[in-house]
Each structure stands twice: as structure tokens, then as C-alpha cells.
Amino acid sequence: FNGLSISKLVIVKDPRGQAAGDGYVQFEKDSDMKDALNRHMEKIGHRYIEVFQAYNVTDLDEMPKSRPVKPLKPWGSYSGDQSPGYNVYPESGGWGTPPPHRMPP
């Protein structure tokens, strides 16, 4: 987020302590947050970034800092468009409910 004023940054880690690919950023100004949202799907090096606004968050320190390992079903046991990604929740019969910070007020 070159050129934007960041006040706080949280990098989510996997159980081994490595970056899991998720993070949370708090900007000093609303205009910087809006500029960051406009950078959705831009590339950093050879990777693209997804940028979403978090809702219902009062303190960035309360956001998850690690991603639990979810057991995956064996290959071939997924139906339809499901894949063994980390958003698949077998206990709910497929795709789970988004976390509260992804739900608009």
C-alpha cells in the first residue's frame, strides 16, 4: 500500500508461524482506506491481492492472528464447485458462513 498512511497491520500466520496469506490493515485516514479498496486485484510482484472492507471491528488487535488447520476431505469427495480450500466447512455441509468482519452492518 505504497503512499498510504497505515496505523496498524496484522499478518495472519498458519500453525507453523508462516504467513498464511491474510492480513488486516488499519489506515490513518478514510481516504487511504478507500484508495486501498480501489487496489483490489492489483498485483504485488507475481501475486494478486484481494482487498475487502472489514465491518463490525472496533479494535484490530481483536482480529484473528492465526488460521487453524481444518481437516480436508479426501480428493474426489467434493461435490459441485467445492474445492479443498480453507473456506470449505464440512460440518456445515459445504461453504460456511462468512466471519462477522465480512458481513456489512
SULGIPE-V79393 format. One record per backbone hydrogen bond with DSSP energy under -1.0 kcal/mol. CO is the residue of the C=O (numbers start at 1). NH is the residue of the N-H. E is the energy in kcal/mol with one decimal. If there is no record, write none. Layout:
BEGIN
co = {CO,CO}
nh = {NH,NH}
e = {E,E}
END
This chain:
BEGIN
co = {1,5,8,10,12,13,14,18,22,24,26,26,29,30,31,32,33,34,36,37,39,42,44,47,49,59,60,65,74,79,85,87,89,89,90,94,99,100,101}
nh = {4,28,26,24,20,67,17,14,12,10,7,8,33,34,35,36,37,38,39,40,42,49,47,44,41,62,63,13,77,82,88,96,92,94,93,89,102,103,55}
e = {-2.1,-2.7,-3.1,-2.7,-2.9,-2.1,-2.6,-3.1,-2.4,-2.8,-3.0,-1.7,-1.6,-2.4,-2.0,-2.3,-2.1,-1.4,-1.5,-1.3,-2.2,-2.5,-1.8,-3.5,-3.0,-2.2,-1.5,-2.4,-1.8,-1.9,-1.4,-1.2,-1.8,-1.6,-1.8,-2.6,-2.2,-1.6,-2.3}
END
